[in-house]
Amino acid sequence: MVPVRWPTWLRRGESPPSRRHDAREARQLSEECEAFLSGELAESGPRRQRRPVWVWTNLLAHGSMAQLVRAGAQRSSLRGRAGEWRRARAYLAAEVLMFAERCGSLESVQQGALVPLELELAGTRGLERWTPAEWVSTVVAALEAHRRRALAS
């Protein structure tokens, strides 16, 4: 005889989880994954919510040429912290495009410099107090390191 494995909620005497709740969570996870992979993570979520530094890097690491062109042309009218980060990202989007034009394809720059940087920033504690200027310096340093590696090979 095969032992029966009862669901945890049934063993605990609880009600079954709501399927609508599960569907809502699944839809939200799917939307977040899509935003991450398309470079639009900073635009998802509540407008005034503070974003970690790595989220601002997401567009640079995963955005298309058209997205980076649009981002580089935008001049944020937002005041305060969010506006500073958007202006810094606009500057970096234009820099990434110029860098890719000089040093290879956008995809090679993203895979060789920006995706690894995004992952490094996501795993680093203590970046909550970073300024947009610190982030810009870090991204530019990663691009330069990528250029040096490309020249050496």
C-alpha positions in Angstrom: 0.0 0.0 0.0 1.3 3.5 -0.9 1.3 5.9 2.0 -1.0 8.9 1.5 0.6 12.3 1.8 -2.0 14.8 2.9 -1.6 18.5 2.1 -0.1 20.4 5.0 -3.2 22.7 5.3 -5.4 19.6 5.7 -3.1 18.0 8.3 -3.3 21.2 10.3 -7.0 21.4 10.1 -6.9 24.6 8.1 -9.0 25.8 5.2 -7.6 25.3 1.7 -5.7 28.3 0.3 -7.7 30.5 -1.9 -7.1 29.8 -5.6 -7.8 33.4 -6.4 -5.0 34.4 -4.0 -2.6 31.9 -5.6 -3.5 33.2 -9.1 -3.0 36.8 -8.0 0.5 36.0 -6.6 1.4 34.0 -9.7 0.3 36.9 -11.9 2.3 39.3 -9.8 5.4 37.1 -9.9 5.1 36.7 -13.7 4.8 40.5 -14.1 7.9 41.1 -12.0 9.9 38.5 -13.9 8.8 40.1 -17.2 9.8 43.6 -15.9 13.2 42.2 -14.8 14.0 40.5 -18.1 12.9 43.5 -20.2 14.8 46.0 -18.1 11.7 47.8 -16.8 12.0 46.8 -13.1 12.5 50.4 -11.9 9.2 51.3 -13.5 7.2 48.5 -11.8 5.8 48.8 -8.3 4.5 51.9 -6.5 5.7 55.2 -8.1 7.2 56.7 -4.9 8.7 53.4 -3.6 12.4 53.6 -2.9 14.4 51.3 -5.3 17.6 49.4 -4.5 20.7 50.5 -6.5 20.7 47.3 -8.5 17.2 47.9 -9.7 18.4 51.2 -11.4 21.0 49.1 -13.2 18.4 46.7 -14.6 17.5 48.8 -17.6 21.2 49.2 -18.5 21.8 45.4 -18.2 18.7 44.1 -19.9 17.1 47.0 -21.9 17.0 47.0 -25.7 18.7 49.6 -27.9 15.4 51.4 -28.3 14.8 51.4 -24.5 18.2 52.9 -23.8 17.8 55.5 -26.5 14.4 56.6 -24.9 16.0 56.5 -21.4 19.0 58.6 -22.5 16.7 61.2 -24.1 14.5 61.6 -21.0 15.0 64.4 -18.7 13.2 63.7 -15.5 11.0 66.4 -14.0 10.7 64.5 -10.8 12.2 66.3 -7.8 14.0 64.6 -4.9 15.7 61.3 -4.8 13.7 59.5 -7.6 14.4 62.4 -10.0 18.1 62.2 -9.2 18.2 58.5 -9.9 16.3 58.8 -13.2 18.6 61.6 -14.4 21.6 59.5 -13.5 20.1 56.5 -15.4 19.4 58.8 -18.4 23.1 59.8 -18.4 24.3 56.2 -18.1 21.9 55.0 -20.8 23.5 57.4 -23.2 27.0 56.4 -22.0 26.3 52.7 -22.4 25.1 53.3 -26.0 28.2 55.3 -26.9 30.4 52.8 -25.2 28.7 49.9 -27.1 29.2 51.8 -30.4 32.9 52.2 -29.7 33.6 48.8 -28.1 31.3 46.3 -29.7 27.7 45.4 -29.5 25.2 46.4 -26.8 24.7 42.7 -26.0 28.4 42.1 -25.4 28.6 45.2 -23.1 25.5 44.1 -21.2 26.7 40.5 -20.8 30.3 41.3 -20.1 29.9 44.3 -17.8 26.4 45.3 -16.8 24.7 41.9 -16.0 27.6 41.0 -13.7 27.5 44.4 -12.1 23.8 44.1 -11.6 24.2 40.8 -9.8 27.1 42.1 -7.7 25.0 45.1 -6.6 22.1 42.9 -5.8 24.2 40.8 -3.5 26.0 43.7 -1.8 24.7 45.0 1.6 25.0 48.6 2.6 24.1 50.3 -0.6 21.0 52.0 0.7 22.9 55.2 1.3 24.6 55.3 -2.0 24.1 58.5 -4.1 23.4 58.5 -7.8 26.9 59.9 -8.3 28.4 56.8 -6.5 26.3 54.6 -8.8 27.4 56.4 -11.9 31.1 56.1 -10.9 30.6 52.4 -10.3 28.9 51.8 -13.7 31.5 53.8 -15.6 34.3 51.8 -13.8 32.6 48.5 -14.8 32.4 49.7 -18.4 36.0 50.7 -18.4 37.1 47.4 -16.9 35.1 45.6 -19.7 36.9 47.7 -22.3 40.3 46.9 -20.9 39.5 43.1 -20.9 38.2 43.3 -24.5 41.5 45.1 -25.6 43.6 42.5 -23.8 42.0 39.6 -25.5 
